[in-house]
Amino acid sequence: MIVEFSKMHGTLNDFVVIDDRRKAINVTMEMASKILDRRVGVGGDQLLIIRNSPEADFEMRIYNADGSEVEMCGNGIRCAALFAKRLGIVKHDRMTVKTLAGIKRPMIKGDTVEVDMGKPEFSGSLIPVNIKGEVMDYPLKVNRKMFTISCVSMGNPHCVIEVDDPDSFDVAKWGPVIERNKLFPNRINVEFIRVKDRKNIRMRVWERGSGETSACGTGACAAGVICAKKGLTEREVKVNLDGGDLDVRWSGEGPVYLTGPATFVFDGKIEIK
Protein backbone atom coordinates (compact mmCIF):
# COMPACT_ATOMS: atom_id res chain seq x y z
CA MET A 1 0.00 0.00 0.00
CA ILE A 2 1.34 3.42 -1.00
CA VAL A 3 0.61 5.99 1.69
CA GLU A 4 0.97 9.77 1.47
CA PHE A 5 2.57 11.58 4.40
CA SER A 6 3.80 14.99 5.48
CA LYS A 7 7.09 15.61 7.25
CA MET A 8 6.76 18.32 9.92
CA HIS A 9 8.59 19.56 12.97
CA GLY A 10 7.97 21.63 16.09
CA THR A 11 11.19 23.20 17.36
CA LEU A 12 13.10 20.46 15.45
CA ASN A 13 11.16 17.66 17.17
CA ASP A 14 10.23 15.96 13.88
CA PHE A 15 7.21 13.92 12.83
CA VAL A 16 5.82 11.81 10.02
CA VAL A 17 2.11 12.69 9.79
CA ILE A 18 -0.37 10.42 7.98
CA ASP A 19 -4.03 11.06 7.22
CA ASP A 20 -5.76 7.75 8.02
CA ARG A 21 -9.34 8.90 8.38
CA ARG A 22 -10.42 5.83 6.36
CA LYS A 23 -8.71 3.59 8.99
CA ALA A 24 -6.91 1.72 6.24
CA ILE A 25 -3.65 1.32 8.18
CA ASN A 26 -3.10 -1.21 10.94
CA VAL A 27 -0.17 0.41 12.75
CA THR A 28 2.21 -2.10 14.33
CA MET A 29 5.35 -1.46 16.36
CA GLU A 30 7.46 -2.81 13.52
CA MET A 31 5.75 -0.56 10.95
CA ALA A 32 6.05 2.57 13.08
CA SER A 33 9.71 1.99 13.91
CA LYS A 34 10.55 1.30 10.25
CA ILE A 35 8.82 4.47 9.03
CA LEU A 36 10.66 6.51 11.67
CA ASP A 37 14.05 4.91 10.99
CA ARG A 38 16.35 7.59 9.57
CA ARG A 39 18.23 5.08 7.39
CA VAL A 40 15.54 2.86 5.89
CA GLY A 41 12.40 4.97 6.39
CA VAL A 42 11.29 8.57 6.26
CA GLY A 43 12.91 9.35 9.61
CA GLY A 44 11.41 11.11 12.59
CA ASP A 45 11.05 11.20 16.35
CA GLN A 46 7.39 10.16 16.23
CA LEU A 47 4.66 9.00 13.86
CA LEU A 48 1.33 10.83 14.05
CA ILE A 49 -1.77 9.07 12.70
CA ILE A 50 -4.79 11.32 12.08
CA ARG A 51 -8.25 9.71 12.22
CA ASN A 52 -11.90 10.76 12.46
CA SER A 53 -13.44 11.10 15.90
CA PRO A 54 -17.09 11.48 16.97
CA GLU A 55 -15.87 13.33 20.07
CA ALA A 56 -13.55 15.92 18.49
CA ASP A 57 -12.56 17.49 15.19
CA PHE A 58 -10.12 14.60 14.73
CA GLU A 59 -8.11 12.01 16.63
CA MET A 60 -4.30 11.88 16.89
CA ARG A 61 -2.48 8.62 17.67
CA ILE A 62 1.23 8.86 18.52
CA TYR A 63 4.00 6.28 18.02
CA ASN A 64 7.59 6.58 19.21
CA ALA A 65 10.75 5.70 17.29
CA ASP A 66 10.79 2.29 19.02
CA GLY A 67 7.21 1.65 17.85
CA SER A 68 5.56 2.08 21.24
CA GLU A 69 2.36 4.11 21.43
CA VAL A 70 2.16 7.08 23.82
CA GLU A 71 -0.58 9.25 25.22
CA MET A 72 0.34 12.79 24.28
CA CYS A 73 2.91 14.99 22.50
CA GLY A 74 2.92 18.78 22.81
CA ASN A 75 5.02 19.45 19.71
CA GLY A 76 3.12 16.79 17.78
CA ILE A 77 -0.32 18.23 18.48
CA ARG A 78 0.79 21.62 17.16
CA CYS A 79 1.95 19.97 13.95
CA ALA A 80 -1.26 17.93 13.76
CA ALA A 81 -3.32 21.12 14.06
CA LEU A 82 -1.44 22.75 11.19
CA PHE A 83 -1.68 19.52 9.15
CA ALA A 84 -5.46 19.34 9.69
CA LYS A 85 -5.96 22.97 8.71
CA ARG A 86 -3.75 22.55 5.63
CA LEU A 87 -5.71 19.51 4.43
CA GLY A 88 -9.09 21.10 5.17
CA ILE A 89 -9.93 18.54 7.85
CA VAL A 90 -10.89 21.58 9.91
CA LYS A 91 -11.77 25.00 8.56
CA HIS A 92 -11.23 27.01 11.74
CA ASP A 93 -8.14 27.95 13.76
CA ARG A 94 -9.52 26.71 17.09
CA MET A 95 -10.04 22.94 17.18
CA THR A 96 -10.42 19.89 19.39
CA VAL A 97 -8.18 16.83 19.16
CA LYS A 98 -8.83 13.46 20.77
CA THR A 99 -5.71 11.82 22.25
CA LEU A 100 -5.10 8.95 24.64
CA ALA A 101 -4.64 11.70 27.26
CA GLY A 102 -8.09 13.15 26.56
CA ILE A 103 -9.39 16.01 24.44
CA LYS A 104 -6.83 18.75 23.78
CA ARG A 105 -7.57 22.18 22.31
CA PRO A 106 -5.01 23.75 19.99
CA MET A 107 -5.50 27.14 18.38
CA ILE A 108 -3.48 28.37 15.39
CA LYS A 109 -2.14 31.88 15.97
CA GLY A 110 -0.27 33.01 12.89
CA ASP A 111 3.13 31.27 12.89
CA THR A 112 2.53 29.60 16.24
CA VAL A 113 0.01 27.23 17.82
CA GLU A 114 -1.26 27.58 21.39
CA VAL A 115 -2.51 24.40 23.05
CA ASP A 116 -4.66 23.95 26.13
CA MET A 117 -2.72 20.97 27.50
CA GLY A 118 -5.09 20.21 30.37
CA LYS A 119 -4.37 20.11 34.09
CA PRO A 120 -1.10 18.74 35.47
CA GLU A 121 -1.37 15.71 37.73
CA PHE A 122 0.98 15.46 40.72
CA SER A 123 -0.27 12.28 42.42
CA GLY A 124 2.33 9.53 42.19
CA SER A 125 -0.26 6.83 41.56
CA LEU A 126 -1.68 8.73 38.59
CA ILE A 127 1.58 9.82 36.91
CA PRO A 128 2.37 6.86 37.50
CA VAL A 129 5.28 6.61 39.95
CA ASN A 130 5.61 3.90 42.60
CA ILE A 131 5.38 6.51 45.37
CA LYS A 132 2.30 7.65 47.28
CA GLY A 133 1.37 11.31 47.16
CA GLU A 134 3.28 14.06 45.37
CA VAL A 135 6.80 13.35 44.12
CA MET A 136 8.66 16.59 44.80
CA ASP A 137 12.42 16.77 45.46
CA TYR A 138 12.55 13.01 45.95
CA PRO A 139 16.05 11.44 46.25
CA LEU A 140 16.69 8.81 43.57
CA LYS A 141 19.89 6.77 43.51
CA VAL A 142 20.84 5.44 40.08
CA ASN A 143 24.07 3.48 39.60
CA ARG A 144 25.60 5.06 42.72
CA LYS A 145 24.69 8.60 41.58
CA MET A 146 22.10 10.63 43.48
CA PHE A 147 19.46 12.67 41.69
CA THR A 148 16.72 14.87 43.15
CA ILE A 149 13.58 14.34 41.09
CA SER A 150 10.15 15.94 40.84
CA CYS A 151 7.43 14.23 38.82
CA VAL A 152 4.24 15.30 37.06
CA SER A 153 1.90 13.98 34.39
CA MET A 154 0.96 16.16 31.43
CA GLY A 155 -1.14 13.33 30.06
CA ASN A 156 2.13 11.39 29.94
CA PRO A 157 4.71 10.85 32.73
CA HIS A 158 7.62 13.25 33.37
CA CYS A 159 10.57 13.36 35.74
CA VAL A 160 12.21 16.80 36.10
CA ILE A 161 15.79 17.00 37.38
CA GLU A 162 17.82 20.14 38.05
CA VAL A 163 21.47 19.88 36.93
CA ASP A 164 24.32 22.40 37.02
CA ASP A 165 24.72 22.59 33.25
CA PRO A 166 22.30 20.80 30.89
CA ASP A 167 24.59 21.51 27.93
CA SER A 168 27.47 19.46 29.30
CA PHE A 169 25.32 16.88 31.13
CA ASP A 170 25.55 13.31 29.77
CA VAL A 171 21.88 12.90 28.77
CA ALA A 172 22.62 9.81 26.66
CA LYS A 173 24.13 8.03 29.69
CA TRP A 174 21.60 8.91 32.38
CA GLY A 175 18.40 9.40 30.37
CA PRO A 176 17.79 5.73 29.50
CA VAL A 177 18.57 4.32 32.95
CA ILE A 178 16.26 6.80 34.65
CA GLU A 179 13.55 6.21 32.01
CA ARG A 180 13.54 2.49 32.81
CA ASN A 181 14.03 2.72 36.58
CA LYS A 182 11.73 0.42 38.58
CA LEU A 183 10.21 3.51 40.20
CA PHE A 184 8.36 4.18 36.92
CA PRO A 185 6.01 1.35 35.92
CA ASN A 186 5.28 2.78 32.45
CA ARG A 187 8.79 4.23 31.97
CA ILE A 188 9.12 8.02 32.01
CA ASN A 189 10.27 11.09 30.09
CA VAL A 190 13.23 12.81 31.74
CA GLU A 191 13.90 16.57 31.67
CA PHE A 192 17.33 17.85 32.70
CA ILE A 193 16.97 21.55 33.48
CA ARG A 194 18.63 24.66 34.85
CA VAL A 195 16.65 27.72 35.95
CA LYS A 196 18.37 30.66 34.26
CA ASP A 197 16.19 33.30 35.92
CA ARG A 198 12.55 33.82 36.97
CA LYS A 199 11.30 33.70 33.38
CA ASN A 200 13.71 31.35 31.58
CA ILE A 201 14.57 27.65 31.85
CA ARG A 202 17.23 25.75 29.90
CA MET A 203 16.26 22.14 29.22
CA ARG A 204 17.44 18.99 27.48
CA VAL A 205 15.14 16.01 27.28
CA TRP A 206 15.28 12.23 27.06
CA GLU A 207 11.96 11.03 25.63
CA ARG A 208 10.56 7.67 26.57
CA GLY A 209 10.82 5.42 23.52
CA SER A 210 12.60 7.96 21.29
CA GLY A 211 15.80 8.93 23.12
CA GLU A 212 17.15 12.47 23.25
CA THR A 213 15.15 14.83 21.04
CA SER A 214 15.60 18.48 20.11
CA ALA A 215 12.46 19.45 21.99
CA CYS A 216 9.51 18.06 23.94
CA GLY A 217 6.31 20.07 24.39
CA THR A 218 4.87 18.10 27.27
CA GLY A 219 8.36 18.08 28.81
CA ALA A 220 8.54 21.88 28.58
CA CYS A 221 5.15 22.04 30.31
CA ALA A 222 6.40 19.66 33.01
CA ALA A 223 9.50 21.78 33.62
CA GLY A 224 7.50 25.01 33.73
CA VAL A 225 4.89 23.58 36.10
CA ILE A 226 7.41 22.02 38.49
CA CYS A 227 9.52 25.19 38.64
CA ALA A 228 6.45 27.36 39.24
CA LYS A 229 5.13 25.00 41.90
CA LYS A 230 8.48 25.09 43.71
CA GLY A 231 8.59 28.89 43.48
CA LEU A 232 11.72 28.91 41.32
CA THR A 233 10.12 30.82 38.44
CA GLU A 234 7.11 32.89 37.48
CA ARG A 235 4.03 31.07 36.21
CA GLU A 236 4.76 32.12 32.64
CA VAL A 237 8.18 31.01 31.40
CA LYS A 238 10.19 30.48 28.25
CA VAL A 239 11.79 27.04 27.98
CA ASN A 240 14.96 27.01 25.88
CA LEU A 241 15.55 23.67 24.12
CA ASP A 242 18.08 22.57 21.53
CA GLY A 243 15.47 23.10 18.80
CA GLY A 244 14.23 26.50 19.96
CA ASP A 245 12.00 28.14 22.55
CA LEU A 246 8.58 27.13 23.86
CA ASP A 247 6.34 29.31 26.02
CA VAL A 248 4.56 27.74 29.00
CA ARG A 249 1.83 29.41 31.05
CA TRP A 250 0.11 28.01 34.15
CA SER A 251 -1.94 29.95 36.67
CA GLY A 252 -1.31 27.40 39.43
CA GLU A 253 -4.80 26.02 38.91
CA GLY A 254 -6.50 24.72 35.79
CA PRO A 255 -4.87 23.90 32.47
CA VAL A 256 -1.34 24.52 31.24
CA TYR A 257 -0.97 26.48 27.99
CA LEU A 258 1.86 25.68 25.57
CA THR A 259 2.76 27.96 22.66
CA GLY A 260 5.32 27.32 19.96
CA PRO A 261 5.88 26.95 16.22
CA ALA A 262 4.78 24.17 13.88
CA THR A 263 6.60 23.82 10.57
CA PHE A 264 5.75 21.95 7.37
CA VAL A 265 8.84 20.44 5.69
CA PHE A 266 7.69 18.32 2.71
CA ASP A 267 5.09 15.87 1.40
CA GLY A 268 5.94 12.38 0.21
CA LYS A 269 4.78 8.81 -0.34
CA ILE A 270 5.94 5.61 1.30
CA GLU A 271 5.15 1.96 0.64
CA ILE A 272 3.75 0.19 3.69
CA LYS A 273 3.82 -3.61 3.66
N, C-alpha and C positions, 0 to 999 in steps of 0.2 A: 504494500500500500504506500503510495506517494502522499506525503503529508506536507502542507504548507506551514511555515512557521515565521515568526519574527524574532530577531535578536534585539534585546533591549538591555539597558542597564540603569541602575539608580546609584549614583555616586560610585561607579565602577563595580558594583555588585551586579554580576551579569546573569541574564536569564534567556532561556529559550521558551517562547510563548506560543502555544498552539490553541487554535479555536476548535474545540471538540463538542460543539453544541449538539451535534447529531449522535454523540456517544458512540462513535465508531471505533475508538481506540481503547483497548484493554491495557492500561499502563501496568507494567511489571517492574520490579526492581532492576532486572537485567536491562530492560528497554530504556528506563530512565537513565541509568548509569552510562549506557552506551551513547545515548544522545548527548549527554553532558560531558563525555570524554573529550578532552581537547586535542587528542591525536586521531581518534577514529570516528568522532561524531562532530556535532556542531560546536560543542564546548560551552560550558557555562557553570555557574555555581548552583543554579536550581532550574528545574523544569516547571513551568506554570501551565496548567491545563484549564481552559476556560469552558464552562458548561452552563446550560440553562438552569435556572432555579425558580421554583414557584414562590420562594420566600424573599428573593432579592432580584436586583437587575441581572445578576449573573453569579455563578459560583466559580471560585478559584481553588484548585487543588495544587499542592506544592510538593515537589519531590527533590530531595537532596542529590548531591553528586554521587553518593553511595547507593542511591536508589530508594532510600527510606522516605516515607511520607511524613510531613510535619504539619503542624497546626496553622502556623501563621508566619508571614514574612512582611516586614514593614516596607522594605525597598521593592519587593515583588508586587505588593498591592498597588503601589503608585504606578508601576509599569503596567499592571493589568488594567488600571483605570484609563491610562492613555491609550492602550491597545484597544479597549472596548469602544472608546470614543472614536478612534481612528477608523475602526471597522463599521461603525454605525450600530453596534450592539446597544449602545445607549446614545441618546441625542443630547442629553443635558450634562452639565459639568458636575453636578452633585449626584452621587449614585450610591447604591447599596451593594455590598459584595458578601456572599455567603462563604465562610471559611470553616475549617474544623474548630476554630476558636470562636465561632459565632459570627454574627453580622457586623461587618465593618463598613465605615462610611467615608470614602474618599471624596475630595472635591478638587477639581482641576482649577488652579489659579494661575493662569498665564503659563510661565515656564516651570512652575512647581505644582506639586500636589500636596494638599493637606489631608491628613487622615485622622479621623476619630478612632483611636486604637482601643477604646474601651478602658475599663478600670483595671489598675494593677492589683494583683493578688499577692499578699504577703504570707499567707498561712502555709507552713511547710508541707502539710498534707495535700494541699491543692496545687502546689507549684509543679511537680511534687519533689520534696526533699524528705529524707528519713529522719526528720526532726520535728517535734511538736512545737506549735506556735511560730512566731516570726523568727526568721533566720537573719539576724543582723549582727555583724562583727563577730561571727562565729569562727573559732580557731579550727583550721583544717590542716592536718599533717599529711603531706604527700611525699613519699620517698625521702623521708627525713628532712623535708623542707616545710616550714610553717607558713601558711597563708591565712589571712583574715578575710572571710567571705561574707557577703550579704546577698540574699537571694530574693527573686521576685518572678512572678509569671506575668508576661504580657500576652497571654494566650499560648505562649510556649515558655519553657523554663530557662531562667538566666541566673548566672552566678557572677557577681561584680566584685572585682578585686583591685584594690589600690596598690600600685607599684611606683617605685621612685621614678622610673623612666620607661614608659611603654615602648619608645622607639628602640631601645637597646635590649629590652626584655626578650627572653627566648620563648616566644609564643608557641613555636613549633614543638618545643620540648615539653612544656607544661600544659598547654591546651588540651592535648588528647588524653593525658592521664587524669586531669581534673574532670574532663567531660565524662569519662567512664568510671569515675570513682563510685564505690558502692553506696555512697551517700545519696546518689541520684538514680532512682530506679528507672527513669526513662532517658538517661543521659542528660546532658545540660549544655547550653551555650555559655561560653566564658568570656567576660569582658575584662580586659586589663586596662586600668584607667589611671590618669593623674588629673587632679583638679588644678587647673591653671589659675583660675580666679573665680569670683562669684558667678560669672556668666559664661565660663568656657571650660570644657572638659576635653582632654586628649584621650583617645581610646583606640586600642587594637582589639580585634575580636577573633576568637576561635569558635566557628559555628559547628554545632552538632551535625555530623554527617557530611559536612563539606570542607572542614578544615579552616585555615585562616582565609578570610575574605577581605576585600577592600573596604567593605562597609556592612553594617547590619542595622536595619531600621528598628526592629524590636529591641536589639541590644542597646542602641542609642537611647531608646525610651527607658530601658531598665537602668542604665547608668544615670540618666537625668533624674529619674524617680528616686533611686537610692540616695543620690547625693543631696537632693532636696529634702528627703525625709530625715537624713542625718544632719541637716542644717549646714552642709558644706557649700551649697550654692543657692542661688535664687531658684524660683520655681519655673523660670523660663531660661533655658540655657542653649548654647550652641555646642554641639558635639563634633569635634574635629577627628575625622577618620582618614585612613590612607587615601580613600577615594574622593574625599571632599567633606563638606559640612552638612550636618542635619540639625534642624531646630526642633527642640522638644519643649512642650509647655504642659504643666500640670498644676492645678490649683491646690493640690493637697487632698482634694475630694473629687470624685467623678472621674471622667475619662482623661486619658493622656492624648495630646495632639502632637502628631509628627508631621513636619513639613520638609520637603526636599525635592530635588529634581527627578524627572523620569525622562530617559532619552531613548529614542528609536535609533537603531544602528543599521539594520538591513533586513530584507525579506529573503526567504529561501525555501527550498523544498528538500525533504529528506525521505529516503525509503525506509519504512518500518516493516520489519519481518515478524 
